[in-house]
Amino acid sequence: MPFRTVCFLFFFFFKQLYCSTVSPCSLVFEESASTTFAKNLDWVSSYPEGDATIVFLSHDNMKRNAGGPPTLLAHSSVPYGIKSLQQGVTDETVEAEMVEAVRLLLM
């Protein structure tokens, strides 16, 4: 099939494009939490299953082998990101929902 035909079919049938619908959230903890993190987190990164909000979670400074206070990095799911954009959810609300989702995953 010629490239032009492929492009036409793609744009004819492709209705919407959402770019960068994953919301990142970085959680930085006090240095005193380092011991708790070292004792309780046996992973550097995780892909939690069954959560509609968070799809990736990493113990970021451990992943980068860096010092400093414990840092968790969370990425939202694409469906959550699309829903948030379509509903016009504020950044503050997205942040609060992601922090709560991370809290529940770590319990």
Secondary structure, DSSP 8 states (H G I E B T S, - for coil): --HHHHHHHHHHH------S---EEEEE--GGGHHHHHHH---SEE--SS-SSEEEEEEHHHHTT--SS-EEEEEE-HHHHHHHHHHT--HHHHHHHHHHHHHHHH-
